[in-house]
Amino acid sequence: MTTLNFCAECNNLLYPQVDRSTQTLLNACRNCPYKEEAQNKMVFRNDLMSVTKEQAGVIDQLMKDPTLPRSTEHTCPRCGHHESVFFQDQSKRILNRMIYFFVCTACNELFRDDSIKT
């Protein structure tokens, strides 16, 4: 079981650090020079892999969300309904082009209007 260690001088969280000269694992404070030898020799690493694409994510029941803006200017390609809710793509991109996703309030179809130039 992993426990959190705190600095004895300033009570901030201690982070793992390697002392390469003695080849020991230390717990070191990032705010002051305090260091202590680590009692637990396990270090956990969490790598997050992210793929940035033009994806809308989960759209279930978005048409009922009262906080989303609504539009009657875009026709649903599936059912032809004219009301939809819309939101902006949240992924990071190299170019500063905004992409709007629309969700039909009748059939929950997700679509984009590529004619919008931003």
Biopython code that builds the backbone (N, CA, C, O; Angstrom):
import numpy as np
from Bio.PDB.StructureBuilder import StructureBuilder

atoms = [
    (1, "MET", "N", (0.840, -1.168, 0.000)),
    (1, "MET", "CA", (0.000, 0.000, 0.000)),
    (1, "MET", "C", (0.894, 1.243, 0.000)),
    (1, "MET", "O", (1.863, 1.332, 0.754)),
    (2, "THR", "N", (0.554, 2.167, -0.837)),
    (2, "THR", "CA", (1.326, 3.385, -0.959)),
    (2, "THR", "C", (0.764, 4.454, -0.028)),
    (2, "THR", "O", (-0.449, 4.615, 0.101)),
    (3, "THR", "N", (1.666, 5.172, 0.611)),
    (3, "THR", "CA", (1.243, 6.268, 1.473)),
    (3, "THR", "C", (1.852, 7.559, 0.954)),
    (3, "THR", "O", (2.874, 7.542, 0.268)),
    (4, "LEU", "N", (1.234, 8.649, 1.277)),
    (4, "LEU", "CA", (1.769, 9.949, 0.916)),
    (4, "LEU", "C", (2.726, 10.399, 2.014)),
    (4, "LEU", "O", (2.446, 10.246, 3.203)),
    (5, "ASN", "N", (3.840, 10.946, 1.602)),
    (5, "ASN", "CA", (4.824, 11.449, 2.552)),
    (5, "ASN", "C", (4.869, 12.966, 2.457)),
    (5, "ASN", "O", (4.744, 13.544, 1.377)),
    (6, "PHE", "N", (5.052, 13.600, 3.618)),
    (6, "PHE", "CA", (5.045, 15.050, 3.668)),
    (6, "PHE", "C", (6.354, 15.561, 4.259)),
    (6, "PHE", "O", (6.985, 14.895, 5.081)),
    (7, "CYS", "N", (6.740, 16.728, 3.834)),
    (7, "CYS", "CA", (7.989, 17.362, 4.265)),
    (7, "CYS", "C", (7.934, 17.674, 5.761)),
    (7, "CYS", "O", (6.928, 18.174, 6.263)),
    (8, "ALA", "N", (9.021, 17.373, 6.460)),
    (8, "ALA", "CA", (9.096, 17.642, 7.892)),
    (8, "ALA", "C", (9.315, 19.127, 8.186)),
    (8, "ALA", "O", (9.089, 19.577, 9.309)),
    (9, "GLU", "N", (9.750, 19.883, 7.191)),
    (9, "GLU", "CA", (10.019, 21.309, 7.398)),
    (9, "GLU", "C", (8.846, 22.198, 7.003)),
    (9, "GLU", "O", (8.504, 23.133, 7.728)),
    (10, "CYS", "N", (8.217, 21.909, 5.843)),
    (10, "CYS", "CA", (7.169, 22.829, 5.358)),
    (10, "CYS", "C", (5.823, 22.139, 5.100)),
    (10, "CYS", "O", (4.886, 22.788, 4.634)),
    (11, "ASN", "N", (5.713, 20.849, 5.391)),
    (11, "ASN", "CA", (4.473, 20.072, 5.268)),
    (11, "ASN", "C", (3.923, 19.966, 3.853)),
    (11, "ASN", "O", (2.733, 19.698, 3.685)),
    (12, "ASN", "N", (4.747, 20.167, 2.832)),
    (12, "ASN", "CA", (4.321, 19.948, 1.455)),
    (12, "ASN", "C", (4.566, 18.502, 1.069)),
    (12, "ASN", "O", (5.315, 17.786, 1.733)),
    (13, "LEU", "N", (3.933, 18.084, 0.000)),
    (13, "LEU", "CA", (4.042, 16.708, -0.467)),
    (13, "LEU", "C", (5.460, 16.415, -0.946)),
    (13, "LEU", "O", (6.088, 17.248, -1.600)),
    (14, "LEU", "N", (5.960, 15.216, -0.613)),
    (14, "LEU", "CA", (7.274, 14.779, -1.074)),
    (14, "LEU", "C", (7.116, 13.945, -2.338)),
    (14, "LEU", "O", (6.181, 13.155, -2.466)),
    (15, "TYR", "N", (8.045, 14.133, -3.269)),
    (15, "TYR", "CA", (8.012, 13.434, -4.548)),
    (15, "TYR", "C", (9.242, 12.550, -4.681)),
    (15, "TYR", "O", (10.294, 12.870, -4.126)),
    (16, "PRO", "N", (9.126, 11.427, -5.418)),
    (16, "PRO", "CA", (10.287, 10.551, -5.592)),
    (16, "PRO", "C", (11.388, 11.231, -6.401)),
    (16, "PRO", "O", (11.125, 11.956, -7.360)),
    (17, "GLN", "N", (12.626, 10.975, -5.986)),
    (17, "GLN", "CA", (13.794, 11.518, -6.663)),
    (17, "GLN", "C", (14.928, 10.524, -6.502)),
    (17, "GLN", "O", (15.041, 9.872, -5.464)),
    (18, "VAL", "N", (15.770, 10.400, -7.522)),
    (18, "VAL", "CA", (16.897, 9.461, -7.467)),
    (18, "VAL", "C", (18.170, 10.236, -7.162)),
    (18, "VAL", "O", (18.461, 11.255, -7.788)),
    (19, "ASP", "N", (18.920, 9.736, -6.190)),
    (19, "ASP", "CA", (20.265, 10.263, -5.940)),
    (19, "ASP", "C", (21.221, 9.376, -6.724)),
    (19, "ASP", "O", (21.519, 8.257, -6.306)),
    (20, "ARG", "N", (21.696, 9.869, -7.848)),
    (20, "ARG", "CA", (22.497, 9.052, -8.764)),
    (20, "ARG", "C", (23.895, 8.736, -8.197)),
    (20, "ARG", "O", (24.503, 7.738, -8.583)),
    (21, "SER", "N", (24.391, 9.560, -7.308)),
    (21, "SER", "CA", (25.720, 9.303, -6.750)),
    (21, "SER", "C", (25.709, 8.088, -5.817)),
    (21, "SER", "O", (26.670, 7.319, -5.792)),
    (22, "THR", "N", (24.627, 7.913, -5.053)),
    (22, "THR", "CA", (24.542, 6.770, -4.126)),
    (22, "THR", "C", (23.564, 5.702, -4.609)),
    (22, "THR", "O", (23.408, 4.665, -3.964)),
    (23, "GLN", "N", (22.902, 5.953, -5.747)),
    (23, "GLN", "CA", (21.920, 5.019, -6.311)),
    (23, "GLN", "C", (20.822, 4.678, -5.302)),
    (23, "GLN", "O", (20.480, 3.509, -5.119)),
    (24, "THR", "N", (20.277, 5.699, -4.656)),
    (24, "THR", "CA", (19.188, 5.496, -3.700)),
    (24, "THR", "C", (17.977, 6.314, -4.124)),
    (24, "THR", "O", (18.089, 7.340, -4.796)),
    (25, "LEU", "N", (16.839, 5.829, -3.714)),
    (25, "LEU", "CA", (15.587, 6.528, -3.975)),
    (25, "LEU", "C", (15.284, 7.424, -2.782)),
    (25, "LEU", "O", (15.311, 6.987, -1.632)),
    (26, "LEU", "N", (14.995, 8.683, -3.081)),
    (26, "LEU", "CA", (14.698, 9.656, -2.046)),
    (26, "LEU", "C", (13.288, 10.193, -2.216)),
    (26, "LEU", "O", (12.707, 10.129, -3.299)),
    (27, "ASN", "N", (12.758, 10.717, -1.142)),
    (27, "ASN", "CA", (11.540, 11.529, -1.199)),
    (27, "ASN", "C", (12.005, 12.955, -0.976)),
    (27, "ASN", "O", (12.603, 13.273, 0.052)),
    (28, "ALA", "N", (11.719, 13.828, -1.971)),
    (28, "ALA", "CA", (12.238, 15.190, -1.903)),
    (28, "ALA", "C", (11.098, 16.189, -1.986)),
    (28, "ALA", "O", (10.097, 15.968, -2.668)),
    (29, "CYS", "N", (11.274, 17.283, -1.278)),
    (29, "CYS", "CA", (10.322, 18.381, -1.305)),
    (29, "CYS", "C", (10.646, 19.285, -2.487)),
    (29, "CYS", "O", (11.816, 19.532, -2.783)),
    (30, "ARG", "N", (9.619, 19.774, -3.155)),
    (30, "ARG", "CA", (9.825, 20.673, -4.293)),
    (30, "ARG", "C", (9.867, 22.139, -3.865)),
    (30, "ARG", "O", (10.139, 23.013, -4.689)),
    (31, "ASN", "N", (9.601, 22.419, -2.595)),
    (31, "ASN", "CA", (9.563, 23.799, -2.119)),
    (31, "ASN", "C", (10.738, 24.179, -1.231)),
    (31, "ASN", "O", (11.052, 25.359, -1.076)),
    (32, "CYS", "N", (11.377, 23.190, -0.657)),
    (32, "CYS", "CA", (12.541, 23.462, 0.192)),
    (32, "CYS", "C", (13.567, 22.353, -0.052)),
    (32, "CYS", "O", (13.264, 21.396, -0.764)),
    (33, "PRO", "N", (14.754, 22.452, 0.508)),
    (33, "PRO", "CA", (15.801, 21.457, 0.229)),
    (33, "PRO", "C", (15.652, 20.123, 0.978)),
    (33, "PRO", "O", (16.546, 19.282, 0.886)),
    (34, "TYR", "N", (14.567, 19.904, 1.705)),
    (34, "TYR", "CA", (14.403, 18.693, 2.516)),
    (34, "TYR", "C", (14.344, 17.437, 1.640)),
    (34, "TYR", "O", (13.641, 17.405, 0.629)),
    (35, "LYS", "N", (15.096, 16.401, 2.044)),
    (35, "LYS", "CA", (15.092, 15.088, 1.380)),
    (35, "LYS", "C", (15.223, 14.020, 2.445)),
    (35, "LYS", "O", (15.879, 14.222, 3.467)),
    (36, "GLU", "N", (14.597, 12.883, 2.200)),
    (36, "GLU", "CA", (14.756, 11.726, 3.082)),
    (36, "GLU", "C", (14.781, 10.473, 2.224)),
    (36, "GLU", "O", (14.233, 10.449, 1.122)),
    (37, "GLU", "N", (15.421, 9.437, 2.740)),
    (37, "GLU", "CA", (15.477, 8.185, 1.995)),
    (37, "GLU", "C", (14.093, 7.536, 2.001)),
    (37, "GLU", "O", (13.414, 7.498, 3.027)),
    (38, "ALA", "N", (13.697, 7.033, 0.853)),
    (38, "ALA", "CA", (12.370, 6.446, 0.712)),
    (38, "ALA", "C", (12.307, 5.098, 1.427)),
    (38, "ALA", "O", (13.203, 4.268, 1.272)),
    (39, "GLN", "N", (11.255, 4.883, 2.205)),
    (39, "GLN", "CA", (11.058, 3.608, 2.890)),
    (39, "GLN", "C", (10.471, 2.579, 1.930)),
    (39, "GLN", "O", (10.842, 1.405, 1.959)),
    (40, "ASN", "N", (9.560, 3.028, 1.090)),
    (40, "ASN", "CA", (8.938, 2.152, 0.097)),
    (40, "ASN", "C", (9.664, 2.374, -1.224)),
    (40, "ASN", "O", (9.729, 3.501, -1.713)),
    (41, "LYS", "N", (10.203, 1.321, -1.798)),
    (41, "LYS", "CA", (11.016, 1.436, -3.004)),
    (41, "LYS", "C", (10.194, 1.339, -4.296)),
    (41, "LYS", "O", (10.763, 1.219, -5.381)),
    (42, "MET", "N", (8.887, 1.389, -4.189)),
    (42, "MET", "CA", (8.051, 1.316, -5.390)),
    (42, "MET", "C", (7.638, 2.710, -5.823)),
    (42, "MET", "O", (7.235, 3.540, -5.009)),
    (43, "VAL", "N", (7.748, 2.951, -7.125)),
    (43, "VAL", "CA", (7.312, 4.213, -7.717)),
    (43, "VAL", "C", (6.301, 3.862, -8.791)),
    (43, "VAL", "O", (6.546, 2.971, -9.605)),
    (44, "PHE", "N", (5.189, 4.537, -8.803)),
    (44, "PHE", "CA", (4.147, 4.277, -9.784)),
    (44, "PHE", "C", (4.201, 5.334, -10.871)),
    (44, "PHE", "O", (4.471, 6.507, -10.612)),
    (45, "ARG", "N", (3.941, 4.894, -12.091)),
    (45, "ARG", "CA", (3.948, 5.802, -13.224)),
    (45, "ARG", "C", (2.656, 5.612, -13.993)),
    (45, "ARG", "O", (2.267, 4.486, -14.301)),
    (46, "ASN", "N", (1.995, 6.711, -14.301)),
    (46, "ASN", "CA", (0.736, 6.663, -15.029)),
    (46, "ASN", "C", (0.915, 7.418, -16.334)),
    (46, "ASN", "O", (0.955, 8.648, -16.340)),
    (47, "ASP", "N", (1.024, 6.695, -17.436)),
    (47, "ASP", "CA", (1.174, 7.315, -18.745)),
    (47, "ASP", "C", (-0.192, 7.435, -19.396)),
    (47, "ASP", "O", (-0.912, 6.447, -19.543)),
    (48, "LEU", "N", (-0.538, 8.638, -19.778)),
    (48, "LEU", "CA", (-1.800, 8.870, -20.465)),
    (48, "LEU", "C", (-1.516, 9.079, -21.940)),
    (48, "LEU", "O", (-0.757, 9.968, -22.324)),
    (49, "MET", "N", (-2.128, 8.259, -22.744)),
    (49, "MET", "CA", (-1.987, 8.387, -24.191)),
    (49, "MET", "C", (-3.230, 9.090, -24.704)),
    (49, "MET", "O", (-4.348, 8.696, -24.370)),
    (50, "SER", "N", (-3.052, 10.102, -25.492)),
    (50, "SER", "CA", (-4.206, 10.800, -26.035)),
    (50, "SER", "C", (-4.075, 10.902, -27.544)),
    (50, "SER", "O", (-2.997, 11.159, -28.081)),
    (51, "VAL", "N", (-5.173, 10.698, -28.196)),
    (51, "VAL", "CA", (-5.244, 10.829, -29.639)),
    (51, "VAL", "C", (-6.207, 11.960, -29.920)),
    (51, "VAL", "O", (-7.367, 11.909, -29.512)),
    (52, "THR", "N", (-5.740, 12.970, -30.609)),
    (52, "THR", "CA", (-6.616, 14.095, -30.890)),
    (52, "THR", "C", (-7.212, 13.910, -32.267)),
    (52, "THR", "O", (-6.503, 13.908, -33.273)),
    (53, "LYS", "N", (-8.492, 13.758, -32.301)),
    (53, "LYS", "CA", (-9.251, 13.623, -33.534)),
    (53, "LYS", "C", (-10.483, 14.489, -33.413)),
    (53, "LYS", "O", (-10.772, 15.040, -32.350)),
    (54, "GLU", "N", (-11.186, 14.600, -34.481)),
    (54, "GLU", "CA", (-12.435, 15.341, -34.462)),
    (54, "GLU", "C", (-13.534, 14.384, -34.005)),
    (54, "GLU", "O", (-14.285, 13.849, -34.820)),
    (55, "GLN", "N", (-13.616, 14.179, -32.705)),
    (55, "GLN", "CA", (-14.588, 13.276, -32.122)),
    (55, "GLN", "C", (-15.478, 14.048, -31.170)),
    (55, "GLN", "O", (-15.039, 14.969, -30.482)),
    (56, "ALA", "N", (-16.719, 13.657, -31.148)),
    (56, "ALA", "CA", (-17.656, 14.362, -30.287)),
    (56, "ALA", "C", (-17.723, 13.780, -28.892)),
    (56, "ALA", "O", (-18.156, 14.469, -27.968)),
    (57, "GLY", "N", (-17.315, 12.548, -28.707)),
    (57, "GLY", "CA", (-17.425, 11.922, -27.403)),
    (57, "GLY", "C", (-18.817, 11.346, -27.203)),
    (57, "GLY", "O", (-19.486, 10.994, -28.174)),
    (58, "VAL", "N", (-19.252, 11.247, -25.976)),
    (58, "VAL", "CA", (-20.558, 10.680, -25.654)),
    (58, "VAL", "C", (-21.634, 11.723, -25.919)),
    (58, "VAL", "O", (-21.573, 12.834, -25.392)),
    (59, "ILE", "N", (-22.615, 11.366, -26.732)),
    (59, "ILE", "CA", (-23.667, 12.324, -27.077)),
    (59, "ILE", "C", (-25.031, 11.875, -26.575)),
    (59, "ILE", "O", (-26.044, 12.479, -26.928)),
    (60, "ASP", "N", (-25.077, 10.843, -25.773)),
    (60, "ASP", "CA", (-26.346, 10.315, -25.282)),
    (60, "ASP", "C", (-27.086, 11.376, -24.467)),
    (60, "ASP", "O", (-26.542, 11.913, -23.502)),
    (61, "GLN", "N", (-28.304, 11.671, -24.850)),
    (61, "GLN", "CA", (-29.208, 12.596, -24.167)),
    (61, "GLN", "C", (-28.745, 14.053, -24.194)),
    (61, "GLN", "O", (-29.181, 14.851, -23.363)),
    (62, "LEU", "N", (-27.868, 14.411, -25.136)),
    (62, "LEU", "CA", (-27.433, 15.802, -25.227)),
    (62, "LEU", "C", (-28.562, 16.730, -25.656)),
    (62, "LEU", "O", (-28.563, 17.911, -25.309)),
    (63, "MET", "N", (-29.521, 16.203, -26.409)),
    (63, "MET", "CA", (-30.604, 17.059, -26.899)),
    (63, "MET", "C", (-31.487, 17.573, -25.765)),
    (63, "MET", "O", (-32.262, 18.508, -25.966)),
    (64, "LYS", "N", (-31.381, 16.977, -24.575)),
    (64, "LYS", "CA", (-32.158, 17.415, -23.418)),
    (64, "LYS", "C", (-31.381, 18.356, -22.500)),
    (64, "LYS", "O", (-31.923, 18.843, -21.508)),
    (65, "ASP", "N", (-30.111, 18.615, -22.829)),
    (65, "ASP", "CA", (-29.274, 19.461, -21.989)),
    (65, "ASP", "C", (-29.699, 20.926, -22.146)),
    (65, "ASP", "O", (-29.557, 21.480, -23.236)),
    (66, "PRO", "N", (-30.211, 21.566, -21.097)),
    (66, "PRO", "CA", (-30.682, 22.944, -21.222)),
    (66, "PRO", "C", (-29.554, 23.976, -21.309)),
    (66, "PRO", "O", (-29.808, 25.136, -21.635)),
    (67, "THR", "N", (-28.320, 23.572, -21.024)),
    (67, "THR", "CA", (-27.207, 24.521, -21.061)),
    (67, "THR", "C", (-26.603, 24.675, -22.448)),
    (67, "THR", "O", (-25.856, 25.623, -22.688)),
    (68, "LEU", "N", (-26.908, 23.766, -23.364)),
    (68, "LEU", "CA", (-26.347, 23.848, -24.708)),
    (68, "LEU", "C", (-27.157, 24.796, -25.581)),
    (68, "LEU", "O", (-28.383, 24.841, -25.473)),
    (69, "PRO", "N", (-26.487, 25.555, -26.447)),
    (69, "PRO", "CA", (-27.223, 26.429, -27.361)),
    (69, "PRO", "C", (-27.970, 25.611, -28.405)),
    (69, "PRO", "O", (-27.558, 24.505, -28.753)),
    (70, "ARG", "N", (-29.066, 26.164, -28.898)),
    (70, "ARG", "CA", (-29.898, 25.480, -29.890)),
    (70, "ARG", "C", (-29.867, 26.251, -31.199)),
    (70, "ARG", "O", (-29.688, 27.469, -31.227)),
    (71, "SER", "N", (-30.048, 25.503, -32.284)),
    (71, "SER", "CA", (-30.053, 26.100, -33.611)),
    (71, "SER", "C", (-31.202, 25.519, -34.422)),
    (71, "SER", "O", (-31.529, 24.339, -34.297)),
    (72, "THR", "N", (-31.813, 26.361, -35.257)),
    (72, "THR", "CA", (-32.841, 25.884, -36.202)),
    (72, "THR", "C", (-32.374, 26.100, -37.635)),
    (72, "THR", "O", (-33.168, 25.987, -38.569)),
    (73, "GLU", "N", (-31.096, 26.409, -37.815)),
    (73, "GLU", "CA", (-30.557, 26.712, -39.134)),
    (73, "GLU", "C", (-29.952, 25.506, -39.842)),
    (73, "GLU", "O", (-29.589, 25.605, -41.014)),
    (74, "HIS", "N", (-29.835, 24.371, -39.156)),
    (74, "HIS", "CA", (-29.173, 23.203, -39.737)),
    (74, "HIS", "C", (-30.128, 22.025, -39.750)),
    (74, "HIS", "O", (-30.747, 21.703, -38.736)),
    (75, "THR", "N", (-30.245, 21.386, -40.901)),
    (75, "THR", "CA", (-31.152, 20.256, -41.079)),
    (75, "THR", "C", (-30.420, 18.958, -40.786)),
    (75, "THR", "O", (-29.293, 18.755, -41.238)),
    (76, "CYS", "N", (-31.060, 18.085, -40.030)),
    (76, "CYS", "CA", (-30.487, 16.784, -39.699)),
    (76, "CYS", "C", (-30.397, 15.940, -40.973)),
    (76, "CYS", "O", (-31.389, 15.816, -41.692)),
    (77, "PRO", "N", (-29.234, 15.360, -41.265)),
    (77, "PRO", "CA", (-29.100, 14.541, -42.472)),
    (77, "PRO", "C", (-29.859, 13.216, -42.386)),
    (77, "PRO", "O", (-30.127, 12.599, -43.417)),
    (78, "ARG", "N", (-30.207, 12.771, -41.189)),
    (78, "ARG", "CA", (-30.911, 11.507, -41.041)),
    (78, "ARG", "C", (-32.423, 11.666, -41.154)),
    (78, "ARG", "O", (-33.060, 10.961, -41.937)),
    (79, "CYS", "N", (-33.010, 12.591, -40.375)),
    (79, "CYS", "CA", (-34.470, 12.677, -40.316)),
    (79, "CYS", "C", (-35.050, 13.965, -40.902)),
    (79, "CYS", "O", (-36.265, 14.062, -41.072)),
    (80, "GLY", "N", (-34.203, 14.962, -41.217)),
    (80, "GLY", "CA", (-34.685, 16.200, -41.804)),
    (80, "GLY", "C", (-35.213, 17.209, -40.806)),
    (80, "GLY", "O", (-35.717, 18.259, -41.204)),
    (81, "HIS", "N", (-35.111, 16.915, -39.506)),
    (81, "HIS", "CA", (-35.574, 17.831, -38.460)),
    (81, "HIS", "C", (-34.689, 19.075, -38.457)),
    (81, "HIS", "O", (-33.503, 18.990, -38.774)),
    (82, "HIS", "N", (-35.254, 20.227, -38.103)),
    (82, "HIS", "CA", (-34.521, 21.493, -38.194)),
    (82, "HIS", "C", (-33.989, 22.011, -36.863)),
    (82, "HIS", "O", (-33.300, 23.031, -36.857)),
    (83, "GLU", "N", (-34.269, 21.367, -35.748)),
    (83, "GLU", "CA", (-33.750, 21.850, -34.470)),
    (83, "GLU", "C", (-32.630, 20.941, -33.988)),
    (83, "GLU", "O", (-32.731, 19.716, -34.055)),
    (84, "SER", "N", (-31.560, 21.563, -33.500)),
    (84, "SER", "CA", (-30.434, 20.793, -32.975)),
    (84, "SER", "C", (-29.753, 21.594, -31.870)),
    (84, "SER", "O", (-29.881, 22.816, -31.793)),
    (85, "VAL", "N", (-29.032, 20.879, -31.024)),
    (85, "VAL", "CA", (-28.142, 21.526, -30.067)),
    (85, "VAL", "C", (-26.739, 21.424, -30.653)),
    (85, "VAL", "O", (-26.455, 20.521, -31.440)),
    (86, "PHE", "N", (-25.866, 22.347, -30.270)),
    (86, "PHE", "CA", (-24.522, 22.291, -30.830)),
    (86, "PHE", "C", (-23.484, 22.634, -29.783)),
    (86, "PHE", "O", (-23.773, 23.289, -28.781)),
    (87, "PHE", "N", (-22.257, 22.172, -30.041)),
    (87, "PHE", "CA", (-21.131, 22.434, -29.153)),
    (87, "PHE", "C", (-19.860, 22.412, -29.974)),
    (87, "PHE", "O", (-19.832, 21.883, -31.086)),
    (88, "GLN", "N", (-18.823, 22.983, -29.424)),
    (88, "GLN", "CA", (-17.541, 23.089, -30.104)),
    (88, "GLN", "C", (-16.665, 21.886, -29.787)),
    (88, "GLN", "O", (-16.689, 21.357, -28.676)),
    (89, "ASP", "N", (-15.898, 21.465, -30.775)),
    (89, "ASP", "CA", (-14.917, 20.400, -30.592)),
    (89, "ASP", "C", (-13.915, 20.824, -29.527)),
    (89, "ASP", "O", (-13.435, 21.957, -29.559)),
    (90, "GLN", "N", (-13.586, 19.938, -28.579)),
    (90, "GLN", "CA", (-12.724, 20.281, -27.450)),
    (90, "GLN", "C", (-11.293, 19.796, -27.590)),
    (90, "GLN", "O", (-10.493, 19.981, -26.673)),
    (91, "SER", "N", (-10.947, 19.179, -28.713)),
    (91, "SER", "CA", (-9.589, 18.658, -28.833)),
    (91, "SER", "C", (-8.604, 19.763, -29.196)),
    (91, "SER", "O", (-8.972, 20.793, -29.761)),
    (92, "LYS", "N", (-7.361, 19.522, -28.859)),
    (92, "LYS", "CA", (-6.311, 20.480, -29.178)),
    (92, "LYS", "C", (-5.912, 20.281, -30.634)),
    (92, "LYS", "O", (-5.870, 19.155, -31.130)),
    (93, "ARG", "N", (-5.628, 21.357, -31.294)),
    (93, "ARG", "CA", (-5.220, 21.210, -32.681)),
    (93, "ARG", "C", (-4.128, 22.213, -33.033)),
    (93, "ARG", "O", (-3.957, 23.250, -32.392)),
    (94, "ILE", "N", (-3.407, 21.856, -34.073)),
    (94, "ILE", "CA", (-2.317, 22.703, -34.527)),
    (94, "ILE", "C", (-2.883, 23.960, -35.188)),
    (94, "ILE", "O", (-2.422, 25.073, -34.933)),
    (95, "LEU", "N", (-3.872, 23.764, -36.029)),
    (95, "LEU", "CA", (-4.524, 24.904, -36.660)),
    (95, "LEU", "C", (-5.644, 25.386, -35.761)),
    (95, "LEU", "O", (-6.213, 24.594, -35.009)),
    (96, "ASN", "N", (-5.969, 26.645, -35.821)),
    (96, "ASN", "CA", (-6.989, 27.206, -34.946)),
    (96, "ASN", "C", (-8.375, 27.162, -35.574)),
    (96, "ASN", "O", (-9.132, 28.124, -35.447)),
    (97, "ARG", "N", (-8.715, 26.104, -36.229)),
    (97, "ARG", "CA", (-10.013, 25.961, -36.865)),
    (97, "ARG", "C", (-10.994, 25.358, -35.872)),
    (97, "ARG", "O", (-10.751, 24.280, -35.329)),
    (98, "MET", "N", (-12.105, 26.053, -35.633)),
    (98, "MET", "CA", (-13.124, 25.536, -34.727)),
    (98, "MET", "C", (-14.053, 24.603, -35.498)),
    (98, "MET", "O", (-14.383, 24.856, -36.657)),
    (99, "ILE", "N", (-14.462, 23.545, -34.854)),
    (99, "ILE", "CA", (-15.402, 22.596, -35.449)),
    (99, "ILE", "C", (-16.610, 22.521, -34.538)),
    (99, "ILE", "O", (-16.476, 22.307, -33.333)),
    (100, "TYR", "N", (-17.776, 22.696, -35.106)),
    (100, "TYR", "CA", (-19.019, 22.599, -34.350)),
    (100, "TYR", "C", (-19.694, 21.271, -34.645)),
    (100, "TYR", "O", (-19.823, 20.868, -35.801)),
    (101, "PHE", "N", (-20.124, 20.596, -33.584)),
    (101, "PHE", "CA", (-20.912, 19.380, -33.706)),
    (101, "PHE", "C", (-22.359, 19.720, -33.387)),
    (101, "PHE", "O", (-22.636, 20.493, -32.471)),
    (102, "PHE", "N", (-23.267, 19.146, -34.138)),
    (102, "PHE", "CA", (-24.694, 19.348, -33.935)),
    (102, "PHE", "C", (-25.319, 18.009, -33.584)),
    (102, "PHE", "O", (-24.928, 16.977, -34.129)),
    (103, "VAL", "N", (-26.287, 18.022, -32.677)),
    (103, "VAL", "CA", (-27.024, 16.819, -32.307)),
    (103, "VAL", "C", (-28.505, 17.115, -32.526)),
    (103, "VAL", "O", (-29.057, 18.041, -31.933)),
    (104, "CYS", "N", (-29.137, 16.324, -33.378)),
    (104, "CYS", "CA", (-30.546, 16.514, -33.690)),
    (104, "CYS", "C", (-31.390, 16.274, -32.433)),
    (104, "CYS", "O", (-31.176, 15.299, -31.712)),
    (105, "THR", "N", (-32.347, 17.168, -32.177)),
    (105, "THR", "CA", (-33.190, 17.021, -30.986)),
    (105, "THR", "C", (-34.290, 15.982, -31.197)),
    (105, "THR", "O", (-34.953, 15.591, -30.237)),
    (106, "ALA", "N", (-34.495, 15.529, -32.432)),
    (106, "ALA", "CA", (-35.529, 14.525, -32.696)),
    (106, "ALA", "C", (-34.975, 13.100, -32.659)),
    (106, "ALA", "O", (-35.560, 12.222, -32.025)),
    (107, "CYS", "N", (-33.842, 12.870, -33.342)),
    (107, "CYS", "CA", (-33.346, 11.485, -33.470)),
    (107, "CYS", "C", (-31.977, 11.258, -32.836)),
    (107, "CYS", "O", (-31.462, 10.141, -32.890)),
    (108, "ASN", "N", (-31.365, 12.298, -32.228)),
    (108, "ASN", "CA", (-30.071, 12.199, -31.556)),
    (108, "ASN", "C", (-28.922, 11.915, -32.521)),
    (108, "ASN", "O", (-27.888, 11.389, -32.109)),
    (109, "GLU", "N", (-29.087, 12.250, -33.785)),
    (109, "GLU", "CA", (-28.033, 12.066, -34.783)),
    (109, "GLU", "C", (-26.960, 13.139, -34.608)),
    (109, "GLU", "O", (-27.272, 14.321, -34.465)),
    (110, "LEU", "N", (-25.695, 12.718, -34.621)),
    (110, "LEU", "CA", (-24.575, 13.635, -34.537)),
    (110, "LEU", "C", (-24.129, 13.982, -35.944)),
    (110, "LEU", "O", (-23.913, 13.089, -36.764)),
    (111, "PHE", "N", (-23.985, 15.288, -36.238)),
    (111, "PHE", "CA", (-23.499, 15.699, -37.554)),
    (111, "PHE", "C", (-22.724, 16.994, -37.432)),
    (111, "PHE", "O", (-22.817, 17.709, -36.434)),
    (112, "ARG", "N", (-21.950, 17.280, -38.484)),
    (112, "ARG", "CA", (-21.184, 18.521, -38.564)),
    (112, "ARG", "C", (-21.680, 19.302, -39.758)),
    (112, "ARG", "O", (-22.145, 18.721, -40.739)),
    (113, "ASP", "N", (-21.584, 20.599, -39.679)),
    (113, "ASP", "CA", (-21.895, 21.435, -40.827)),
    (113, "ASP", "C", (-20.565, 22.005, -41.321)),
    (113, "ASP", "O", (-20.031, 22.957, -40.752)),
    (114, "ASP", "N", (-20.044, 21.402, -42.391)),
    (114, "ASP", "CA", (-18.745, 21.820, -42.905)),
    (114, "ASP", "C", (-18.806, 23.119, -43.684)),
    (114, "ASP", "O", (-17.771, 23.645, -44.093)),
    (115, "SER", "N", (-20.005, 23.644, -43.896)),
    (115, "SER", "CA", (-20.110, 24.906, -44.615)),
    (115, "SER", "C", (-19.799, 26.095, -43.718)),
    (115, "SER", "O", (-19.596, 27.205, -44.212)),
    (116, "ILE", "N", (-19.757, 25.875, -42.389)),
    (116, "ILE", "CA", (-19.446, 26.959, -41.443)),
    (116, "ILE", "C", (-17.953, 27.238, -41.526)),
    (116, "ILE", "O", (-17.134, 26.349, -41.294)),
    (117, "LYS", "N", (-17.608, 28.459, -41.854)),
    (117, "LYS", "CA", (-16.197, 28.864, -41.938)),
    (117, "LYS", "C", (-15.879, 29.698, -40.717)),
    (117, "LYS", "O", (-16.476, 30.752, -40.496)),
    (118, "THR", "N", (-14.927, 29.216, -39.920)),
    (118, "THR", "CA", (-14.540, 29.960, -38.712)),
    (118, "THR", "C", (-13.086, 30.323, -38.772)),
    (118, "THR", "O", (-12.569, 30.952, -37.849)),
]
sb = StructureBuilder()
sb.init_structure("model")
sb.init_model(0)
sb.init_chain("A")
sb.init_seg("    ")
for serial, (resi, resn, name, xyz) in enumerate(atoms, 1):
    if name == "N":
        sb.init_residue(resn, " ", resi, " ")
    sb.init_atom(name, np.array(xyz, "f"), 0.0, 1.0, " ", f" {name:<3s}", serial, name[0])
structure = sb.get_structure()
